[in-house]
Amino acid sequence: MSDDFVDYVMELFGPFGTVTARRMFGGHGVYLDGLMFAIVSGDTLYLKADEMNRIEFEQAGCEMFGYTRKGRRATLSFFRAPEDAMESPELMLPWARSAYAAALRANAKKLVAAQVQAARKMAQPKPAKKESPVKPAAKKKAKKKTARPAKSVKRGKQTR
């Protein structure tokens, strides 16, 4: 992947805002306001898609981003940018907005899921600490004194 292509992508997104690119997994993630909305991989730009804007990418004939992982084909919710959008920032702008909106929706879902999980965790009763069972005060058993024969105690010098 050439850094020149990444620079070109940054120019394409110029009217969209302050977009940054970070190296990741042999490519670049493209971010706006901390949200990744595009991927640059192998001199190809892919834009974020979801159920709301996927049809736009499919109608434009864009292919889904995929890679091979552990011998299996994996895909992500990113589609190749349309060829005509790659020609100018003005043509890229609506696609960038659509991809960023998809990234915002995905982020909102993650936040809601995290809040639901936190609420469930708080609603679950905490397991009671296992305390050692309190034994009732043990009654002291009176020791039985056995009668033993008294030993004679000799005082003084013993003589044989």
NORQUI-V172403 format. One record per backbone hydrogen bond with DSSP energy under -0.5 kcal/mol. CO is the residue of the C=O (numbers start at 0). NH is the residue of the N-H. Records with the same first field share a line. If there is no record, write none. Layout:
CO->NH ; NH
//
This chain:
1->5
2->6
3->7
4->8
5->9
6->10
7->11
8->12
10->13
12->15 ; 16
13->16
16->18
17->32
19->30
21->28
23->26
26->23
27->39
28->21 ; 30
29->36 ; 37
30->19
31->34
34->31 ; 36
36->47
37->29
38->40 ; 45
39->27
40->43
43->40
44->80
45->38
46->78
49->53
52->55 ; 56
53->57
54->58
55->59
56->61
57->60
62->79
64->75
66->73
68->71
71->68
73->66
75->77
76->48
77->64
78->46
81->85
82->85
83->86
84->87
87->91
88->92
89->93
91->95
92->96
93->97
94->98
95->99
96->100
97->101
98->102
99->103
100->104
101->105
102->106
103->107
104->108
105->109
106->110
107->111
108->112
109->113
110->114
111->115
112->116
113->117
114->118
115->119
116->120
117->121
118->122
119->123
128->130
132->134
143->145
145->147
151->153
//
